[in-house]
């Protein structure tokens, strides 16, 4: 049997959120062969940047409604600044668990920033001591964007 060539990636150009959800999330998940033995994580980053409240209303409705349509090992991780409409809509759903990065220990954030800076500088073949990296991480005041080089 001849192997099928991979499907070409086509940028979907509709503004219809329901259609985008189907094309970018549901269809690829449906194409996973056999029972899923590992966890699958779908990341939706910066939902707060997706437009005004009226724009977000439909995607929030979709996210709030999809509580039992996925296998138990499929998770959606959504990031956003704490915007009122996002919090209200999603927290109405009992399948949503909210976590605030404000609750993460400061030492953990500083350690993550130091690791990121160190790894990035090594890629640049820069020679900084561990002390230099620690000082940069501390000066970031726990703001990860500051540490992003």
N, C-alpha and C positions, 0 to 999 in steps of 0.2 A: 504494500500500500504506500502510495506516494505521500510524503509529509506535506501538509498544507503550509504555505508561506504565512508568516505572521501578518495579522491584520494591520494595515497602516493606521497610524495615529492621526485622527482627523480632529482639528479644532472645531468644536461645536459652537456655532455663532448665534444661538438663540438667547434672548433675554428672559425666556420663560424658565423660572426657577424649578418648576416641577419637571420640566424636560431635562434640564441640566442635572438634577438629582438622579433622574432615571439613567441618563447617559454616562455620567461620571462616577456614580456610586453603585446603583442597583445592578446595572448590566455587568460591570466588571466583577462584582461580587458573585453574580450568578454564574459567571464563566469559570470560577474556581472549581476544579475537578474534584469529585469525591468528597467525602466528609472532611471537614477541616479538623486537622489534628493539632494545629497550632493557632495561637491567637492572631487575629487580624485587627489592626488599628487603622482607622481612617482619621486623618487629622484635618480639621478645618481651622485654619489659623486666621486670627484677626477678623472675626465676624463683625466686630464693631466698625470696621473700615469698609463694610460692604454697601454702605449708603445710609440714607436717612431711615428713620423709624418705619416709615411706610414701605420702604424697599425691603427691610429685614422681616417684615411681618409674615410673608409667605414662607421664607426659609425657616423661620422660627416655628411656624405651624407644622411644617414637614418634620423638623427635628423632634418636636414635642410629641408627634403622633407615631413615630417609628419605635415604639417600645418593645414590641414582640415580633417584629418582622425579620429580625436578624437572629442568626444562631447565637448561642450563649457565649461563644468565644469571639464575637465581633464587637468591637467597642469604637465609639466615636469620641475623639478628644477634640474639644472645641476651645479655642482661646479667644479671649476678648477682655477689654477693659470692662469694669463693672458698670454697664449701661443699664438703666432702669428697665427698658422694654425687654432686653435680652434676659435679664434675671427673672423678671416676673413671668414671662412666658415659659421658660424652661423649668423653673422651680415649681410650676404647677403640675409637672409630670413626676410621678413617683419613681420613674426609672432614671432620673437625672441626679447625678451627684456633683455638687459644686465644691470646688476647692479654690481657696484664695492663696495666691503666692505670698500675700502678707503674713500667712501663717507658717511659712517656711523659716527654719532657724537661720539667723544671720550668718553663723559660721559656715553653714552648708552653702549658702549663696556665695560667700567670699571664696570658699574652696573651689566651687564650680567655675567661678570667674578666673581664679588663678590657673586652674587646669586649662581652661580655654585659651588664655593668654599664652601660657607656656607652650601649648601645642601649636598655636598659630605662629609664634616666634620661631619655633624649631623648623617649621616649614619654610621660613624665610632665611634659614641658616643664620639667624641672629644669635649672638652669645650674650645672654642675660643670666645672671645668677638667680638661684632660687629666691634670694632676698629681694632682688629687683622685681621679680614677678610678684612676690607677696606685697611689696609696696604699691605696685600698680593696682593689684586687686583691692587693697584697702582704700586707695584713693578713688576707686570707682563708687564708693559709698553704696555698695550693694545694688547698683544699677547696671544690669548686664549690658545694656546698649552701650554704656560708656566703655566697657571692656571689649566691645566688638571692634576689631581692627580692620 
